[in-house]
């Protein structure tokens, strides 16, 4: 008779999570593929999580996991942080959505400007995707140009104007339903091709947008000196430089990557940590660019004195503003991030030791509190039994071992304990054993 630990990686996953499988069966009846956002889709079914506390989550089968998804990077202080919950609970008692300005809105904006080197003014949105959409609109309005440059492999959201070329292998639209006229406004550039970049900068470019960490929060790093060169060229040509710091903002440092590398963009898009675990986004940057949203008609840079419109029912609502303000206030001296980043570096080193122990060609790398795994050599891509092969198999087996992670990337929070980190290391150790046993990997 088989136990839950018998069988293949896939069989163990299915056997261990019967209630998640039942939930998925019901969800398939009302939700396309049973999910509400692409990133959580998993074949044969995603786990259904019921609660989260500090650095762990529990699924509806009662299984606890060390969580290195961390709300896709939104949870710097882990799940159910007491101080944030207390602040939000107080605000809930006073109203969830007051439909007007609230004091926290200004205080939150003031904190962003205090922490982020390039921020002179801020406009809050409800998501990071909305922030990138607004930033590109502001750049077009300011320059009077229509095209923008983005780098292949960098992710900036799902809206029509930016969901183009997000994957390294794709130079076209990321989605069906995006008109070709919109696709033609995007210049998709390989960040390693400087000649292509120079041509694009001179082709009616209003803006360049990039993840200063490198694509997918550093999954594909940039070459040293690249951002400095980009800052110089965009300044020379009057092109607006946009840093997408939705992931890296308030994680790489209190002032994001721009503080670490000492290079200021014209505009910065923010999200994730900014909202303290609630849905949020923001554009921050130069006052003369941001002033295009102001309600007067003599601001510099305006085209025909037409202002830039931006709406959003839930932008800077009192709940998210309260949570965001509590989060940013706690970061002020940088101690939390310094400790977290040191802990994350030790984890990366330990995981690389485990790779070497098993003789696996690959590496664990990253910056701040983000880590990525990359295999240099892979044997069978078992596409029939497990999704897209080795990375899906790793994700699935880590779940079997009690570690919740995305396919390539993990993120730590400030509340992950040494015990949590030990579980992560042991989880990877066991997962590599199973990957070798099932011939996904062959040791050197």
C-alpha positions as semicolon CSV with decimal commas, in nm:
position;residue;x (nm);y (nm);z (nm)
1;X;0,000;0,000;0,000
2;X;0,143;0,340;-0,102
3;X;0,195;0,619;0,149
4;X;0,192;0,987;0,062
5;X;0,569;0,974;0,017
6;X;0,561;0,683;-0,229
7;X;0,551;0,719;-0,606
8;X;0,669;0,993;-0,836
9;X;0,692;1,364;-0,756
10;X;0,356;1,415;-0,925
11;X;0,188;1,123;-0,746
12;X;0,309;1,244;-0,407
13;X;0,182;1,593;-0,481
14;X;-0,165;1,468;-0,577
15;X;-0,186;1,226;-0,284
16;X;-0,079;1,486;-0,027
17;X;-0,330;1,752;-0,133
18;X;-0,676;1,599;-0,186
19;X;-0,865;1,904;-0,060
20;X;-0,672;2,142;-0,286
21;X;-0,759;1,911;-0,575
22;X;-1,129;1,917;-0,477
23;X;-1,121;2,297;-0,450
24;X;-0,967;2,321;-0,795
25;X;-1,236;2,094;-0,938
26;X;-1,503;2,334;-0,806
27;X;-1,309;2,646;-0,909
28;X;-1,281;2,519;-1,268
29;X;-1,660;2,549;-1,297
30;X;-1,663;2,926;-1,232
31;X;-1,308;3,052;-1,298
32;X;-1,108;3,005;-1,621
33;X;-0,852;2,735;-1,534
34;X;-0,971;2,776;-1,173
35;X;-0,765;3,088;-1,099
36;X;-0,795;3,468;-1,095
37;X;-0,437;3,553;-1,196
38;X;-0,196;3,370;-1,420
39;X;0,097;3,347;-1,181
40;X;-0,075;3,102;-0,945
41;X;-0,174;2,853;-1,214
42;X;-0,015;2,512;-1,155
43;X;-0,063;2,184;-1,338
44;X;-0,238;1,963;-1,227
45;X;-0,378;2,206;-0,965
46;X;-0,253;2,490;-0,743
47;X;-0,254;2,463;-0,366
48;X;-0,541;2,636;-0,186
49;X;-0,402;2,831;0,109
50;X;-0,622;2,898;0,411
51;X;-0,404;3,111;0,639
52;X;-0,061;3,268;0,684
53;X;0,139;3,370;0,990
54;X;0,487;3,522;0,992
55;X;0,699;3,322;0,744
56;X;0,463;3,030;0,692
57;X;0,128;2,943;0,533
58;X;-0,114;2,654;0,578
59;X;-0,326;2,493;0,306
60;X;-0,678;2,351;0,330
61;X;-0,532;2,004;0,382
62;X;-0,376;2,135;0,704
63;X;-0,019;2,121;0,569
64;X;0,215;2,399;0,680
65;X;0,481;2,542;0,446
66;X;0,771;2,778;0,480
67;X;0,657;3,049;0,239
68;X;0,915;3,201;0,005
69;X;0,651;3,338;-0,232
70;X;0,568;3,608;0,022
71;X;0,272;3,750;-0,167
72;X;0,493;3,770;-0,478
73;X;0,717;4,012;-0,293
74;X;0,455;4,225;-0,119
75;X;0,514;4,097;0,234
76;X;0,833;4,235;0,380
77;X;0,709;4,162;0,733
78;X;0,551;3,827;0,656
79;X;0,190;3,730;0,708
80;X;-0,040;3,889;0,967
81;X;0,212;4,138;1,101
82;X;0,074;4,252;1,439
83;X;0,165;4,621;1,405
84;X;0,017;4,652;1,056
85;X;-0,294;4,459;1,158
86;X;-0,342;4,683;1,462
87;X;-0,313;5,000;1,253
88;X;-0,548;4,869;0,986
89;X;-0,803;4,742;1,242
90;X;-0,820;5,088;1,396
91;X;-0,881;5,242;1,054
92;X;-1,145;4,981;0,960
93;X;-1,343;5,087;1,266
94;X;-1,335;5,442;1,131
95;X;-1,433;5,352;0,775
96;X;-1,292;5,138;0,495
97;X;-1,335;5,386;0,211
98;X;-1,415;5,747;0,290
99;X;-1,436;5,868;-0,070
100;X;-1,220;6,175;-0,016
101;X;-0,873;6,280;0,095
102;X;-0,741;6,129;0,417
103;X;-0,450;6,241;0,634
104;X;-0,263;5,914;0,581
105;X;-0,247;5,985;0,206
106;X;-0,023;6,288;0,255
107;X;0,187;6,126;0,529
108;X;0,237;5,818;0,310
109;X;0,346;6,034;0,015
110;X;0,579;6,227;0,242
111;X;0,744;5,900;0,352
112;X;0,792;5,792;-0,010
113;X;0,960;6,124;-0,091
114;X;1,177;6,101;0,220
115;X;1,299;5,751;0,132
116;X;1,320;5,748;-0,248
117;X;1,605;5,970;-0,382
118;X;1,428;6,072;-0,707
119;X;1,081;6,131;-0,562
120;X;0,964;6,493;-0,557
121;X;0,593;6,413;-0,591
122;X;0,381;6,096;-0,580
123;X;0,054;5,975;-0,731
124;X;-0,090;5,654;-0,583
125;X;-0,260;5,383;-0,786
126;X;-0,421;5,053;-0,691
127;X;-0,170;4,817;-0,858
128;X;0,179;4,811;-1,003
129;X;0,036;4,758;-1,351
130;X;-0,164;5,080;-1,316
131;X;0,153;5,258;-1,207
132;X;0,347;5,159;-1,520
133;X;0,050;5,256;-1,737
134;X;0,037;5,602;-1,577
135;X;0,415;5,650;-1,596
136;X;0,420;5,587;-1,970
137;X;0,123;5,821;-2,018
138;X;0,304;6,095;-1,826
139;X;0,618;6,046;-2,036
140;X;0,423;6,068;-2,362
141;X;0,242;6,380;-2,249
142;X;0,564;6,547;-2,135
143;X;0,767;6,472;-2,447
144;X;0,492;6,483;-2,710
145;X;0,626;6,153;-2,845
146;X;0,441;5,822;-2,877
147;X;0,682;5,530;-2,866
148;X;0,854;5,378;-2,568
149;X;1,144;5,136;-2,521
150;X;1,130;4,828;-2,305
151;X;1,377;4,543;-2,264
152;X;1,302;4,183;-2,346
153;X;1,267;3,972;-2,035
154;X;1,158;4,262;-1,812
155;X;0,809;4,254;-1,661
156;X;0,599;4,567;-1,608
157;X;0,240;4,443;-1,578
158;X;-0,039;4,306;-1,792
159;X;-0,207;4,609;-1,958
160;X;-0,204;4,647;-2,338
161;X;0,062;4,913;-2,352
162;X;0,323;4,714;-2,160
163;X;0,242;4,343;-2,207
164;X;0,475;4,323;-2,504
165;X;0,808;4,141;-2,511
166;X;0,807;4,045;-2,143
167;X;0,965;3,709;-2,220
168;X;1,317;3,676;-2,358
169;X;1,201;3,459;-2,647
170;X;0,908;3,683;-2,749
171;X;0,935;4,014;-2,933
172;X;0,560;4,053;-2,986
173;X;0,250;4,083;-2,769
174;X;0,240;3,871;-2,454
175;X;-0,132;3,820;-2,496
176;X;-0,405;3,774;-2,748
177;X;-0,630;4,077;-2,781
178;X;-0,360;4,347;-2,800
179;X;-0,400;4,550;-3,122
180;X;-0,098;4,556;-3,350
181;X;-0,114;4,937;-3,354
182;X;-0,028;4,932;-2,983
183;X;0,242;4,670;-3,029
184;X;0,404;4,892;-3,292
185;X;0,448;5,170;-3,034
186;X;0,680;4,951;-2,830
187;X;1,045;4,914;-2,923
188;X;1,156;4,580;-2,776
189;X;1,530;4,590;-2,722
190;X;1,777;4,323;-2,614
191;X;1,970;4,493;-2,330
192;X;2,291;4,335;-2,463
193;X;2,246;4,500;-2,805
194;X;2,368;4,857;-2,761
195;X;2,340;4,941;-3,131
196;X;1,974;4,839;-3,130
197;X;1,921;5,052;-2,820
198;X;2,081;5,360;-2,978
199;X;1,854;5,330;-3,284
200;X;1,545;5,291;-3,065
201;X;1,633;5,596;-2,854
202;X;1,627;5,813;-3,167
203;X;1,298;5,667;-3,296
204;X;1,031;5,896;-3,145
205;X;1,103;5,756;-2,797
206;X;0,910;5,916;-2,513
207;X;1,046;5,684;-2,245
208;X;1,260;5,389;-2,154
209;X;1,123;5,160;-1,884
210;X;1,325;4,885;-1,718
211;X;1,366;4,683;-1,404
212;X;1,696;4,821;-1,269
213;X;1,746;4,484;-1,097
214;X;1,751;4,313;-1,436
215;X;1,452;4,126;-1,583
216;X;1,212;3,947;-1,350
217;X;1,362;4,096;-1,032
218;X;1,716;4,003;-1,133
219;X;1,650;3,666;-1,293
220;X;1,833;3,807;-1,597
221;X;2,091;4,054;-1,459
222;X;2,209;4,363;-1,646
223;X;2,569;4,423;-1,745
224;X;2,776;4,649;-1,514
225;X;2,762;5,012;-1,624
226;X;2,451;4,962;-1,836
227;X;2,218;5,179;-1,628
228;X;2,471;5,462;-1,602
229;X;2,506;5,461;-1,982
230;X;2,127;5,457;-2,017
231;X;2,090;5,753;-1,780
232;X;2,342;5,955;-1,978
233;X;2,185;5,876;-2,316
234;X;1,825;5,941;-2,210
235;X;1,928;6,273;-2,057
236;X;2,112;6,373;-2,375
237;X;1,814;6,286;-2,598
238;X;1,534;6,412;-2,371
239;X;1,389;6,064;-2,318
240;X;1,214;5,996;-1,985
241;X;1,387;5,721;-1,785
242;X;1,146;5,507;-1,581
243;X;1,268;5,264;-1,315
244;X;1,016;4,990;-1,243
245;X;1,085;4,933;-0,874
246;X;0,757;4,757;-0,799
247;X;0,958;4,462;-0,664
248;X;1,286;4,627;-0,568
249;X;1,146;4,941;-0,407
250;X;1,198;4,932;-0,028
251;X;1,356;4,584;-0,062
252;X;1,703;4,641;-0,210
253;X;1,737;4,934;0,030
254;X;1,508;5,190;0,192
255;X;1,550;5,395;-0,128
256;X;1,531;5,105;-0,369
257;X;1,794;5,016;-0,626
258;X;1,838;5,380;-0,726
259;X;1,980;5,450;-0,383
260;X;2,217;5,151;-0,404
261;X;2,355;5,244;-0,748
262;X;2,325;5,622;-0,694
263;X;2,144;5,681;-1,025
264;X;1,816;5,873;-1,030
265;X;1,546;5,807;-1,288
266;X;1,291;6,066;-1,397
267;X;1,000;5,850;-1,281
268;X;0,975;5,542;-1,057
269;X;0,691;5,293;-1,039
270;X;0,624;5,130;-0,703
271;X;0,401;4,863;-0,553
272;X;0,435;4,544;-0,345
273;X;0,601;4,650;-0,015
274;X;0,464;5,003;-0,057
275;X;0,118;4,884;0,051
276;X;0,216;4,671;0,351
277;X;0,035;4,364;0,216
278;X;-0,256;4,545;0,052
279;X;-0,310;4,618;-0,317
280;X;-0,132;4,936;-0,419
281;X;0,095;5,111;-0,664
282;X;0,246;5,453;-0,721
283;X;0,434;5,673;-0,962
284;X;0,694;5,899;-0,806
285;X;0,936;6,139;-0,970
286;X;1,023;6,484;-1,096
287;X;0,779;6,758;-1,005
288;X;0,767;6,905;-1,356
289;X;0,658;6,570;-1,501
290;X;0,415;6,488;-1,221
291;X;0,264;6,839;-1,246
292;X;0,089;6,737;-1,567
293;X;-0,180;6,584;-1,347
294;X;-0,232;6,909;-1,159
295;X;-0,557;7,103;-1,210
296;X;-0,418;7,418;-1,366
297;X;-0,338;7,512;-1,722
298;X;0,002;7,680;-1,717
299;X;0,230;7,397;-1,614
300;X;0,553;7,345;-1,810
301;X;0,565;7,067;-2,067
302;X;0,192;7,041;-2,123
303;X;0,077;6,971;-2,477
304;X;-0,194;7,226;-2,568
305;X;-0,244;7,278;-2,193
306;X;-0,430;6,946;-2,165
307;X;-0,366;6,777;-1,832
308;X;-0,299;6,406;-1,778
309;X;-0,605;6,228;-1,644
310;X;-0,578;5,960;-1,378
311;X;-0,866;5,802;-1,186
312;X;-0,896;5,503;-0,955
313;X;-1,170;5,448;-0,699
314;X;-0,946;5,274;-0,448
315;X;-0,621;5,466;-0,501
316;X;-0,476;5,572;-0,162
317;X;-0,785;5,450;0,022
318;X;-0,748;5,476;0,401
319;X;-0,687;5,103;0,456
320;X;-0,393;5,068;0,219
321;X;-0,256;5,412;0,308
322;X;-0,257;5,315;0,677
323;X;-0,083;4,982;0,609
324;X;0,168;5,142;0,374
325;X;0,248;5,423;0,613
326;X;0,306;5,178;0,901
327;X;0,538;4,973;0,680
328;X;0,750;5,261;0,549
329;X;0,784;5,421;0,893
330;X;0,938;5,099;1,023
331;X;1,206;5,103;0,750
332;X;1,341;5,449;0,819
333;X;1,687;5,362;0,958
334;X;1,754;5,068;0,724
335;X;1,828;4,816;1,002
336;X;1,552;4,574;0,901
337;X;1,668;4,553;0,540
338;X;2,036;4,523;0,630
339;X;1,967;4,223;0,855
340;X;1,730;4,063;0,603
341;X;1,972;4,103;0,312
342;X;2,256;3,947;0,512
343;X;2,035;3,651;0,603
344;X;1,935;3,610;0,238
345;X;2,297;3,609;0,124
346;X;2,373;3,328;0,371
347;X;2,078;3,131;0,234
348;X;2,203;3,169;-0,124
349;X;2,546;3,044;-0,014
350;X;2,398;2,744;0,164
351;X;2,181;2,648;-0,134
352;X;2,484;2,664;-0,362
353;X;2,661;2,430;-0,120
354;X;2,370;2,186;-0,154
355;X;2,394;2,206;-0,534
356;X;2,764;2,120;-0,517
357;X;2,697;1,838;-0,272
358;X;2,471;1,672;-0,530
359;X;2,706;1,748;-0,819
360;X;2,437;1,951;-0,996
361;X;2,549;2,203;-1,258
362;X;2,368;2,524;-1,170
363;X;2,364;2,818;-0,935
364;X;2,155;3,008;-0,684
365;X;2,200;3,383;-0,720
366;X;2,024;3,712;-0,658
367;X;2,039;4,035;-0,464
368;X;1,882;4,177;-0,151
369;X;1,625;3,923;-0,022
370;X;1,552;3,760;-0,359
371;X;1,706;3,434;-0,482
372;X;1,682;3,259;-0,818
373;X;1,783;2,910;-0,921
374;X;1,921;2,822;-1,262
375;X;2,025;2,478;-1,383
376;X;2,297;2,473;-1,645
377;X;2,228;2,120;-1,756
378;X;1,898;1,936;-1,760
379;X;1,806;1,588;-1,867
380;X;1,451;1,488;-1,953
381;X;1,189;1,763;-1,976
382;X;0,900;1,550;-1,852
383;X;0,636;1,765;-2,015
384;X;0,369;1,495;-2,010
385;X;0,377;1,425;-1,637
386;X;0,489;1,760;-1,497
387;X;0,418;2,090;-1,667
388;X;0,719;2,242;-1,836
389;X;0,984;2,014;-1,691
390;X;1,255;2,054;-1,437
391;X;1,151;2,383;-1,274
392;X;0,791;2,269;-1,237
393;X;0,917;1,943;-1,092
394;X;1,133;2,135;-0,843
395;X;0,843;2,360;-0,742
396;X;0,617;2,057;-0,694
397;X;0,870;1,858;-0,495
398;X;0,952;2,157;-0,275
399;X;0,580;2,172;-0,192
400;X;0,598;1,801;-0,107
401;X;0,886;1,890;0,127
402;X;0,701;2,180;0,291
403;X;0,846;2,477;0,102
404;X;0,622;2,704;-0,109
405;X;0,809;2,872;-0,395
406;X;0,761;2,996;-0,751
407;X;0,927;2,815;-1,041
408;X;1,258;3,005;-1,046
409;X;1,241;3,255;-0,762
410;X;1,210;3,275;-0,385
411;X;1,178;3,579;-0,159
412;X;1,253;3,605;0,211
413;X;1,084;3,829;0,465
414;X;1,220;3,986;0,781
415;X;1,029;3,734;0,996
416;X;1,177;3,418;0,846
417;X;1,359;3,248;1,132
418;X;1,675;3,038;1,131
419;X;1,445;2,738;1,171
420;X;1,257;2,845;0,856
421;X;1,583;2,880;0,665
422;X;1,696;2,538;0,782
423;X;1,368;2,395;0,647
424;X;1,429;2,565;0,311
425;X;1,780;2,418;0,285
426;X;1,662;2,069;0,383
427;X;1,369;2,099;0,142
428;X;1,603;2,175;-0,148
429;X;1,836;1,894;-0,042
430;X;1,553;1,639;-0,048
431;X;1,404;1,782;-0,367
432;X;1,736;1,746;-0,551
433;X;1,751;1,381;-0,442
434;X;1,410;1,319;-0,599
435;X;1,495;1,513;-0,915
436;X;1,803;1,294;-0,958
437;X;1,608;0,974;-0,884
438;X;1,353;1,061;-1,152
439;X;1,624;1,164;-1,401
440;X;1,534;1,529;-1,426
441;X;1,895;1,591;-1,327
442;X;2,210;1,388;-1,374
443;X;2,502;1,470;-1,143
444;X;2,829;1,573;-1,304
